[in-house]
Amino acid sequence: MIDVGEKGGLGVVRGAALYVGALIGPGVLLVPALAAQAAGAASIVAWTGLLVLSAPLAITFAALGVRHPVAGGVTAYVREGFGDAAAAVTGGCFLVAVFLGGPAVALIGGYYVADLTGSGTPVAASVGLAMFGTVLIANAFGLRVSSAFQLGLSSLLIVVMAIAIGVALPSRGSDNWHPLAPHGWWAVGTAANILVWLFVGWEAVAQLAGDFRRPARDLPRAMALAFGIVTALYIGLAVATIGVSVGTDSRVPLADLISVGFGHAGRDATAVLAVALTMGTMNVYMGGSAKLAAALAAEGALPSWLAGDAHRSVPRRPLLLLASVGVVVLGALVAGFSSTSDLVRATSACFIAVYLLAILSALRILHGRARVAALVALVLTLALAVFSARFAAVPLVAGLAAYALQRGLSRRSRVAHDDSIALDAHDRRPRDLVVRARSDSDPVEPARTADAQR
C-alpha cells in the first residue's frame, strides 16, 4: 500500500514519482534479458507496443480513479462493474500472480548473488528460497519495510538504470541488430508477453485520486509526466539490453550494463542493490497480498479460515499459504520442472487477465472519451493475451476455481441463513408459556396441599 502522507497533499510531481515507483521494480533486473533472448533485436517492437498500450490503459485507470474513487484496487473496480463473483475471480487471478511472482522476484535476487559468486541456477534458487523465507518470517512478526523506504529503493534503482544506460549506449547501442528477428516475428509477441511484468502498476496510483489536491487536473498530468519518464527509461533500457545481452543466456542484465562502464566493482555493487530491492519489494507485496487474501476470505470469496487472524497487521494464515506455494515453486525450479521464463510468463498471463476484467468493467461504468480509451485498451490487451499461449491456462484455471469457490461459499452461507430463519419460523410457542429452566441455585418451594391453598 502506498503511503502519501496528508490527504489532499499530492501534487503533479509527487504523483508522477509514485507512478514511476509503482511501475519500475525488481522486474527490470531480469525481464529485459528474457525478452531480448526470446526475440532478439526485434524485442524493441514489443517494448514499443507495450508503451502504446500503456497510454489508453493509464487513461482508463486515471478516469476510474477520478470518477469512481473506491478503495480496494482493481477488484473494487470490477466489483462495481460486475458484482462480487467477478471481483472474486479478479482477486483469485491476482493472488495466483503473487503466488508465482513472489518466488520469481526472490529468484531474481538469487541470480545476482549466483553471478557474484560464480554459481549457477541451483545456488540462485537456494538463495531465492532463503530470501523468500526471511521475508515471510519478517512479515509474520510484523517487521515491515516502510513505503517511504521502498520508494527510496525504487528511486535508487532508477538512478542506477539511468547510469547503466548512459554508459552502455555509446559503446554497445549499435550492436546485435542484425539479424533483426532471429527467432521470427511471432517471437515479438512472446517477448511482449514476458515484458508485461514491467508495465503493471498504472492502476496503483489511480485509487489515490482523493489524495491529490485537484484530482481532475493533477492525476492526468501526473500520469502523463510519469508516462514520459517511463518511456525514455524503457526505450533506453531496451536498446542497451539488446546491445549487451542478445546472444547470451544472462540472467543479470543490469549487472551486464553496469559492467560495461564500471567493470567488476560495478557488477558487485549491482548485486547488493538487487538483493536489497528484491527483499524490500517482497516484504511490501507479501504483506499486502496476505491482507488481500484475508479480505477476500472475510467477503466470502475464500475459506473463512484465512480471515481467522485478519486483526493482525499482517495476517499469518495467508502467509502460511504463500509460503507453501513458494516452496513448491522454487523446488520445481531447482528440480528442473520449470524455468524462470515460464514463471514470468505465467505471472504475466495472470496480470493480463486481471487487466482485461478491469477494462471490461471500465467499459460499463465510464462514459465519453474515457470509455473510448478503455475500448482501445481492451483491443490491444486482447491482442497481447493471444501470445500468452499455453500460459493462458493458468489464469483460466485460477478464475474458474475462484468462481466455483465463491459460489460454493455463498451458497453454503445462504443455506445456513435460510436454516436459521426456518427454525425461527417454526418456533411459535407463546413466549409467556415458556417455562424457564430452574437453576441449581433456585430455592425449591415445598408443595402446598389443597387445605393450605384454601
Secondary structure, DSSP 4 states (H G I P E B T S, - for coil): ----SSTT-B-HHHHHHHHHHHH-SGGGGTHHHHHHHHHGGGHHHHHHHHHHHHHHHHHHHHHHHHHS--SSTHHHHHHHHH-HHHHHHHHHHHHHHHHHHHHHHHHHHHHHHHHHHT--HHHHHHHHHHHHHHHHHHHHTT----HHHHHHHHHHHHHHHHHHHHHHHHHHTTTT-SSS-TT-THHHHHHHHHHGGGGTTHHHHHTTGGGBSSHHHHHHHHHHHHHHHHHHHHHHHHHHHHHHHTTS--S-HHHHHHHHHHHHHHHHHHHHHHHHHHHHHHHHHHHHHHHHHHHHHHTTSS-GGGGTTTTSSS-HHHHHHHHHHHHHHHHHHHHTSS-HHHHHHHHHHHHHHHHHHHHHHHHHH--THHHHHHHHHHHHHHHHHHTTGGGGHHHHHHHHHHHHHHHHHHHHHHHHHHHHHHHHHH----GGGPPPPPPTTSPPPPPPPHHHH-
